[in-house]
Each structure stands twice: as C-alpha cells, then as structure tokens.
Amino acid sequence: MGKNKSIIDRLRIDDDYYGKFGEQFLSNSDIKILREAPERFHQKTESTLPMVQGGYFHTSILEPEKIGNYEIIDVSSRRVKKYIEAVDESDDDILLLNKDKEMLDELKDILLSKNHIKTIIDSCEKKEEPMIKGIEGIMFKGKADLINEGHGFIYDLKTTSDIAKFYWSVRTYGYDSQGWIYRELFGLPMCFIVICKKTKQVGMFTLSEESYSNGKRKVMEGIDNYNLYYGDEASVDVSQHYIVGEV
C-alpha cells in the first residue's frame, strides 16, 4: 500500500503522469492506440485544437490556479505571422486564440450556471485524482476529474461539437473504454458532464451496461495487442501489424 501511495502521489504531478514516469502504466488513450495503430504506441502524438480547448476548459473549472499556463494569442487566425512566430517560440504545437478563450470561458460560465451541476462539482471530495491498478496482469493508470463518493459517481467533464451525437462520440473516442477502466480503478461508475460548443446545451450522461461491455471488449483487445507486440513474451514485431476486416 505504501508503494502505491508514493506512486499515486507522483502521478498527481502532471509532468510525471503524462511523462516518462507515467509511461510504465497503460491508460485509456494507450488502449485506443493499441487497438487502432499499435505501431504508434508511446510515440508522441500531435495536439489537436479540440484537445487544447478541452484542456483549457478542464483547467478553468478544476485547477483555475494553473490557467496562466495557457498562452493566449490575440490575433484573428492561426495563419497570421504573429501566431506562427509565437508557435515557433513555444513548446506547444497549438496555441489558443483570444476568441477561443472567450468561447471556452462562456462555456464554463454556462455550465456553472446550472445549479445542480455546480453543486455536484463543489461537493466532490476529490478532483484530478490519480489511481493505479492491475488489470489482466498489466498496471493501468487513470486520473478522475471529479469523485463524489456521496453520489456514488466519478464525474468527467467533456466538451463536444454536437451533443445530440454524444452517444456516438462515446463509441468513437473511447469514452466507453475510459468508463470501464475507471470503474475498475476507482470502484465507481462514470457520469459525463457535457457541454456543446455549437448549441451551448449541457447534458449529464451515465454509461449503460452495453457501453461498459463495449468498453471492456476494447480494453481486452488493446491488452491483447500490447502482449502480442510489447509484453514480456511478445511474439510478433509490431512492424508486421496490418488491419484485417470486412467491408
């Protein structure tokens, strides 16, 4: 228990969770890569604008003291010289524009204007809480946005481009496997608190047993590929991977 506590304490530090130290554990994002493109496992992935926007949104609600870590550029587009020069001088692939910040700040204010949701967030006992656990003999990590043991849920904040299609986003982006992994890690079911960037609508979505079942299947497929290509008894060179399917 003492060893796990020291590891969890280190995983509370972003540089350790997302850096080399954290790579000794599998995560939900690893499962997605291992299933879809195992040859890219542990390769640096380029940031996307939705990822950066999502990170800012999370930070503004959960860790507002860190919001100054985001560099905001007040230009009209990402094609202008000032923006290109700022990216060249930065460690980040994508920087937020001032209009991105204004949009995300508005989303935060709308979300927190929902009294029930604000009460849930304010009453959560833990925020940005990491955990590790062995699954099928492999150590996994996860970091819960919000844990409310009184309500019996892990809450995860999401932005979406179309809340009406969030059912499909769960399957496309691996939120079902995230939910299954986190239920294993923390012993609590997942509830997504979602806001739509297009309509500004807010939703709360729990995962169905069908989604948990789909999530478990994805995790097992990812573990199978990990063992096949990277595990202690790996038997196939990952360069030999190819996709098999029926169309």
C-alpha positions as CSV (number, residue, x, y, z in Angstrom):
1,M,0.0,0.0,0.0
2,G,2.8,2.4,0.9
3,K,4.4,1.9,-2.5
4,N,1.2,2.5,-4.3
5,K,0.6,5.7,-2.3
6,S,4.0,7.1,-3.3
7,I,3.3,6.3,-6.9
8,I,-0.1,7.9,-6.8
9,D,1.5,11.0,-5.2
10,R,3.9,11.3,-8.1
11,L,1.1,10.8,-10.6
12,R,-0.6,13.9,-9.1
13,I,2.2,15.8,-10.8
14,D,1.3,16.4,-14.5
15,D,4.9,16.1,-15.7
16,D,5.1,12.6,-14.1
17,Y,1.6,11.5,-15.0
18,Y,2.0,12.4,-18.7
19,G,5.7,12.0,-18.9
20,K,8.2,9.1,-18.8
21,F,7.3,8.0,-15.3
22,G,3.6,7.6,-16.3
23,E,4.5,5.5,-19.3
24,Q,5.1,2.5,-17.2
25,F,1.3,2.3,-16.8
26,L,-1.3,1.8,-19.6
27,S,-4.1,4.3,-19.9
28,N,-7.3,4.7,-21.9
29,S,-5.5,6.7,-24.6
30,D,-3.0,3.9,-24.9
31,I,-5.8,1.4,-25.4
32,K,-7.2,3.4,-28.3
33,I,-3.7,3.5,-30.0
34,L,-3.0,-0.2,-29.3
35,R,-6.3,-1.2,-30.9
36,E,-6.1,1.1,-33.9
37,A,-2.4,1.7,-34.6
38,P,-0.2,-0.3,-32.2
39,E,2.9,0.7,-34.2
40,R,2.4,4.3,-32.8
41,F,2.3,3.1,-29.2
42,H,4.3,5.5,-27.0
43,Q,5.1,7.8,-29.9
44,K,4.5,11.5,-29.4
45,T,1.0,12.4,-30.7
46,E,0.4,15.8,-32.1
47,S,-2.1,18.0,-30.2
48,T,-5.3,18.9,-31.9
49,L,-7.3,22.1,-31.4
50,P,-10.2,20.2,-29.6
51,M,-7.6,18.6,-27.2
52,V,-6.1,22.0,-26.3
53,Q,-9.6,23.6,-25.9
54,G,-10.7,20.6,-23.8
55,G,-7.5,21.0,-21.6
56,Y,-8.2,24.7,-21.1
57,F,-11.9,24.0,-20.2
58,H,-10.9,21.4,-17.7
59,T,-8.2,23.6,-16.1
60,S,-10.5,26.6,-15.8
61,I,-13.0,24.6,-13.8
62,L,-10.8,22.1,-11.9
63,E,-7.5,23.8,-11.5
64,P,-8.0,27.5,-12.1
65,E,-4.7,28.4,-10.4
66,K,-3.0,26.7,-13.4
67,I,-4.9,28.7,-16.1
68,G,-2.0,31.0,-16.6
69,N,0.0,28.1,-18.1
70,Y,-2.0,28.6,-21.3
71,E,-0.6,31.1,-23.7
72,I,-3.3,33.1,-25.4
73,I,-2.7,34.9,-28.7
74,D,-4.8,37.9,-29.6
75,V,-4.8,37.5,-33.4
76,S,-7.6,36.9,-36.0
77,S,-6.4,33.5,-37.2
78,R,-3.7,30.8,-37.0
79,R,-2.4,31.8,-40.4
80,V,-1.1,35.2,-39.5
81,K,2.7,35.8,-38.9
82,K,2.3,36.7,-35.2
83,Y,0.7,33.4,-34.4
84,I,3.2,31.4,-36.5
85,E,6.1,33.1,-34.7
86,A,4.5,32.5,-31.3
87,V,4.2,28.8,-32.0
88,D,7.8,28.6,-33.2
89,E,8.9,30.1,-29.9
90,S,6.6,27.9,-27.8
91,D,6.9,24.3,-26.6
92,D,3.3,23.7,-27.8
93,D,2.0,22.7,-31.2
94,I,-1.2,24.7,-31.0
95,L,-1.9,27.9,-29.0
96,L,-5.3,29.2,-28.1
97,L,-6.6,32.4,-29.8
98,N,-8.3,35.0,-27.7
99,K,-11.6,34.1,-29.4
100,D,-11.1,30.5,-28.3
101,K,-10.6,31.7,-24.7
102,E,-13.7,33.8,-24.8
103,M,-15.8,30.9,-26.2
104,L,-14.4,28.5,-23.5
105,D,-14.9,30.9,-20.7
106,E,-18.5,31.3,-21.8
107,L,-19.0,27.6,-21.8
108,K,-17.5,27.4,-18.3
109,D,-19.9,30.1,-17.1
110,I,-22.9,28.4,-18.7
111,L,-22.0,25.0,-17.2
112,L,-21.6,26.5,-13.7
113,S,-24.8,28.4,-14.0
114,K,-26.6,25.1,-13.8
115,N,-27.3,25.0,-10.0
116,H,-27.4,21.2,-9.8
117,I,-24.2,20.7,-11.7
118,K,-22.3,23.4,-9.8
119,T,-23.5,21.8,-6.5
120,I,-22.1,18.4,-7.7
121,I,-18.8,19.9,-8.7
122,D,-18.5,21.9,-5.4
123,S,-19.4,18.9,-3.3
124,C,-16.9,16.4,-4.9
125,E,-14.4,15.2,-2.3
126,K,-11.6,14.8,-4.8
127,K,-10.5,16.5,-8.1
128,E,-7.9,15.4,-10.6
129,E,-7.3,12.2,-8.5
130,P,-5.0,9.5,-9.9
131,M,-5.2,5.8,-9.3
132,I,-3.4,2.7,-10.4
133,K,-4.5,-1.0,-10.6
134,G,-3.5,-4.2,-12.3
135,I,-5.9,-5.4,-15.0
136,E,-5.2,-8.8,-16.6
137,G,-1.7,-8.6,-15.1
138,I,-0.9,-5.1,-16.6
139,M,-0.8,-2.0,-14.5
140,F,-3.2,0.8,-15.6
141,K,-3.4,4.4,-14.5
142,G,-6.3,6.9,-14.6
143,K,-7.0,10.4,-13.3
144,A,-10.6,11.1,-12.4
145,D,-11.8,14.7,-13.0
146,L,-14.2,14.6,-10.0
147,I,-15.0,11.9,-7.4
148,N,-18.2,12.2,-5.4
149,E,-18.5,9.2,-3.2
150,G,-21.6,10.5,-1.6
151,H,-23.4,10.5,-5.0
152,G,-21.6,7.2,-5.9
153,F,-20.1,8.6,-9.2
154,I,-16.9,9.6,-11.0
155,Y,-17.8,12.8,-13.0
156,D,-15.9,13.5,-16.2
157,L,-16.0,16.9,-18.0
158,K,-16.4,16.8,-21.7
159,T,-16.9,19.4,-24.5
160,T,-18.5,18.2,-27.7
161,S,-19.2,19.6,-31.1
162,D,-22.6,18.1,-31.2
163,I,-24.3,17.0,-28.0
164,A,-27.1,15.2,-30.0
165,K,-24.5,12.8,-31.2
166,F,-22.7,12.2,-27.9
167,Y,-23.9,8.6,-27.9
168,W,-21.7,8.1,-31.0
169,S,-18.9,10.2,-29.5
170,V,-18.7,7.7,-26.6
171,R,-18.0,4.9,-29.1
172,T,-15.8,6.9,-31.5
173,Y,-13.5,8.5,-28.9
174,G,-13.3,5.6,-26.5
175,Y,-15.3,7.1,-23.6
176,D,-16.8,3.7,-23.1
177,S,-13.4,2.1,-22.5
178,Q,-12.5,5.0,-20.3
179,G,-15.6,4.4,-18.2
180,W,-14.9,0.7,-17.9
181,I,-11.2,1.3,-16.9
182,Y,-12.2,4.0,-14.3
183,R,-14.9,1.8,-12.8
184,E,-12.2,-0.8,-12.3
185,L,-9.7,1.7,-10.9
186,F,-12.0,3.6,-8.6
187,G,-14.9,1.2,-8.0
188,L,-17.4,3.8,-9.1
189,P,-19.5,4.2,-12.3
190,M,-18.8,7.1,-14.7
191,C,-21.1,10.1,-15.4
192,F,-20.1,12.5,-18.1
193,I,-20.9,16.2,-17.7
194,V,-21.0,17.6,-21.2
195,I,-21.4,21.0,-22.9
196,C,-21.9,21.5,-26.6
197,K,-19.6,24.1,-28.3
198,K,-22.2,24.6,-31.0
199,T,-25.5,24.9,-29.1
200,K,-24.2,25.6,-25.6
201,Q,-26.5,22.9,-24.3
202,V,-25.5,21.0,-21.2
203,G,-26.1,17.3,-20.5
204,M,-25.3,14.6,-18.0
205,F,-24.9,11.1,-19.3
206,T,-24.3,7.9,-17.4
207,L,-22.9,4.8,-19.2
208,S,-25.2,1.9,-20.0
209,E,-24.2,-1.7,-19.3
210,E,-23.9,-2.0,-23.1
211,S,-21.3,0.8,-23.1
212,Y,-19.4,-0.8,-20.3
213,S,-19.4,-4.1,-22.2
214,N,-18.2,-2.4,-25.3
215,G,-15.5,-0.7,-23.3
216,K,-14.3,-3.9,-21.7
217,R,-14.1,-5.5,-25.1
218,K,-11.9,-2.6,-26.4
219,V,-9.6,-2.8,-23.3
220,M,-9.1,-6.6,-23.8
221,E,-8.3,-6.0,-27.5
222,G,-5.8,-3.4,-26.5
223,I,-4.2,-5.7,-23.9
224,D,-4.0,-8.5,-26.5
225,N,-2.1,-6.3,-28.9
226,Y,0.1,-5.0,-26.0
227,N,1.0,-8.6,-25.1
228,L,1.5,-9.6,-28.7
229,Y,3.8,-6.7,-29.7
230,Y,5.2,-5.2,-26.5
231,G,4.8,-7.5,-23.5
232,D,7.4,-9.6,-21.7
233,E,6.5,-12.5,-24.0
234,A,5.9,-10.5,-27.2
235,S,5.9,-12.8,-30.2
236,V,5.4,-10.5,-33.2
237,D,7.4,-7.5,-34.5
238,V,4.9,-4.6,-34.4
239,S,6.1,-3.6,-37.9
240,Q,4.2,-6.6,-39.1
241,H,0.9,-5.3,-37.9
242,Y,-1.8,-4.8,-40.5
243,I,-5.6,-4.3,-40.4
244,V,-8.0,-7.2,-41.1
245,G,-11.7,-6.5,-41.7
246,E,-14.7,-7.0,-43.8
247,V,-16.3,-4.1,-45.8
